[in-house]
């Protein structure tokens, strides 16, 4: 027989732990959306710098797709070959900026990288946690933007 009272207590504890983690995140850091807005501004600046050099060499340029309803995402293209979705993910106990490059021949994901939104440790380099296809790094908005633009141009994240 299933003990629903025990399962309900367990679910309540999980909900309380999640709520506490979210409250802790709010107290520890500034608004993650504000951090993401800084990253978006820096991405546009880096894209414009790269486009100057790309135009000099008469090659494809970086562009931005303006899609309504995507406040926590920005879409960048490199010619007609690559699309990079940069999005803010607010997770239990923290937030991350995820960059995903998709491209030819079938539009599948080519590369992915995640950046932690650590407001207290902005611009301080921390050790990277690496997996087989995922790299998690902590950086300031300028470093994140430069790394994403570099990743788009070479077709994968380092």
C-alpha positions as a printed NumPy array, in Angstrom:
array([[  0.   ,   0.   ,   0.   ],
       [  1.238,   3.484,  -0.837],
       [  1.749,   5.878,   2.063],
       [  0.483,   9.14 ,   0.549],
       [  1.001,  11.075,   3.766],
       [  4.708,  10.273,   3.69 ],
       [  4.947,  11.18 ,  -0.018],
       [  3.136,  14.46 ,   0.636],
       [  5.579,  15.293,   3.447],
       [  8.482,  14.532,   1.139],
       [  7.009,  16.721,  -1.617],
       [  6.459,  19.554,   0.884],
       [ 10.112,  19.355,   2.002],
       [ 11.265,  19.495,  -1.616],
       [  9.083,  22.529,  -2.32 ],
       [ 10.34 ,  24.292,   0.796],
       [ 13.96 ,  23.554,  -0.161],
       [ 13.354,  24.91 ,  -3.673],
       [ 11.719,  28.047,  -2.291],
       [ 14.614,  28.6  ,   0.118],
       [ 17.153,  28.151,  -2.696],
       [ 15.343,  30.736,  -4.833],
       [ 15.145,  33.17 ,  -1.902],
       [ 18.841,  32.655,  -1.192],
       [ 19.693,  33.353,  -4.829],
       [ 17.669,  36.562,  -4.762],
       [ 19.455,  37.756,  -1.652],
       [ 22.946,  36.806,  -2.847],
       [ 22.915,  38.315,  -6.281],
       [ 21.402,  41.111,  -8.258],
       [ 18.658,  40.543, -10.741],
       [ 19.889,  37.942, -13.265],
       [ 17.882,  39.659, -15.986],
       [ 19.952,  42.814, -15.452],
       [ 23.142,  40.766, -15.842],
       [ 21.737,  39.193, -19.027],
       [ 20.859,  42.649, -20.384],
       [ 24.511,  43.642, -19.904],
       [ 25.568,  40.529, -21.802],
       [ 23.144,  41.358, -24.643],
       [ 24.544,  44.895, -24.936],
       [ 28.11 ,  43.54 , -24.996],
       [ 27.125,  40.918, -27.603],
       [ 25.869,  43.631, -29.96 ],
       [ 29.06 ,  45.658, -29.385],
       [ 31.285,  42.631, -30.098],
       [ 29.168,  41.712, -33.127],
       [ 29.629,  45.212, -34.553],
       [ 33.409,  45.065, -33.989],
       [ 33.611,  41.685, -35.707],
       [ 31.433,  42.846, -38.616],
       [ 33.835,  45.695, -39.399],
       [ 36.631,  43.174, -39.962],
       [ 34.342,  40.68 , -41.736],
       [ 33.193,  43.377, -44.185],
       [ 36.824,  44.339, -44.914],
       [ 37.464,  40.75 , -45.955],
       [ 34.203,  40.505, -47.91 ],
       [ 32.89 ,  37.535, -45.987],
       [ 29.548,  36.748, -44.351],
       [ 28.527,  39.018, -41.505],
       [ 27.07 ,  38.425, -38.092],
       [ 23.448,  39.448, -37.642],
       [ 20.702,  39.451, -35.068],
       [ 17.224,  37.99 , -35.462],
       [ 14.599,  40.041, -33.631],
       [ 11.96 ,  37.614, -32.451],
       [  9.122,  39.021, -30.354],
       [  8.29 ,  37.35 , -27.069],
       [ 11.834,  36.218, -26.296],
       [ 12.915,  38.603, -23.536],
       [ 15.446,  36.204, -22.049],
       [ 16.924,  35.081, -25.371],
       [ 18.869,  36.61 , -28.214],
       [ 19.442,  34.964, -31.588],
       [ 22.609,  35.662, -33.595],
       [ 23.401,  34.419, -37.092],
       [ 26.586,  34.074, -39.052],
       [ 25.696,  34.357, -42.712],
       [ 23.275,  31.581, -43.576],
       [ 25.39 ,  28.872, -41.981],
       [ 25.055,  29.199, -38.223],
       [ 22.48 ,  30.254, -35.659],
       [ 23.39 ,  30.888, -32.037],
       [ 20.704,  31.057, -29.359],
       [ 21.872,  32.798, -26.195],
       [ 19.393,  32.464, -23.356],
       [ 19.031,  33.081, -19.651],
       [ 18.053,  30.032, -17.594],
       [ 17.037,  30.689, -14.   ],
       [ 17.447,  27.4  , -12.197],
       [ 17.099,  26.238,  -8.641],
       [ 19.837,  27.93 ,  -6.659],
       [ 21.284,  29.978,  -9.505],
       [ 21.106,  31.171, -13.063],
       [ 23.07 ,  30.424, -16.199],
       [ 23.466,  31.904, -19.628],
       [ 23.41 ,  29.167, -22.229],
       [ 24.774,  29.613, -25.756],
       [ 23.894,  26.977, -28.371],
       [ 25.267,  26.985, -31.914],
       [ 23.199,  25.168, -34.547],
       [ 24.146,  24.82 , -38.157],
       [ 24.374,  22.909, -41.378],
       [ 23.821,  20.49 , -42.806],
       [ 20.675,  19.667, -40.824],
       [ 20.318,  22.44 , -38.228],
       [ 21.342,  20.241, -35.328],
       [ 23.221,  21.501, -32.304],
       [ 26.929,  21.836, -33.032],
       [ 28.184,  23.204, -29.746],
       [ 26.941,  24.382, -26.357],
       [ 28.429,  26.408, -23.529],
       [ 27.032,  27.622, -20.229],
       [ 28.137,  30.62 , -18.181],
       [ 27.233,  31.09 , -14.532],
       [ 25.696,  34.41 , -13.55 ],
       [ 27.781,  35.133, -10.485],
       [ 27.188,  38.77 ,  -9.601],
       [ 29.541,  38.74 ,  -6.606],
       [ 32.497,  37.397,  -8.539],
       [ 32.2  ,  39.411, -11.738],
       [ 35.305,  39.331, -13.898],
       [ 37.105,  36.861, -11.652],
       [ 38.188,  33.772, -13.494],
       [ 37.181,  30.56 , -11.79 ],
       [ 38.144,  26.997, -12.683],
       [ 36.08 ,  25.597, -15.516],
       [ 33.934,  22.512, -15.095],
       [ 34.133,  20.52 , -18.301],
       [ 32.09 ,  17.619, -19.539],
       [ 32.099,  15.795, -22.853],
       [ 30.083,  18.464, -24.675],
       [ 29.444,  21.081, -22.014],
       [ 31.717,  23.722, -20.559],
       [ 30.606,  25.839, -17.611],
       [ 32.52 ,  29.042, -16.934],
       [ 32.071,  32.131, -14.794],
       [ 32.88 ,  35.46 , -16.399],
       [ 31.879,  39.066, -16.672],
       [ 29.55 ,  40.259, -19.484],
       [ 32.438,  41.441, -21.685],
       [ 34.208,  38.066, -21.53 ],
       [ 30.984,  36.147, -22.131],
       [ 30.133,  38.249, -25.195],
       [ 33.628,  37.959, -26.682],
       [ 33.67 ,  34.2  , -26.12 ],
       [ 30.251,  33.732, -27.746],
       [ 31.183,  35.785, -30.831],
       [ 34.454,  33.845, -31.143],
       [ 32.525,  30.581, -30.845],
       [ 30.094,  31.598, -33.577],
       [ 32.903,  32.576, -35.938],
       [ 34.865,  29.335, -35.477],
       [ 31.705,  27.208, -35.345],
       [ 32.147,  25.738, -31.859],
       [ 32.898,  26.746, -28.305],
       [ 36.271,  26.096, -26.705]])
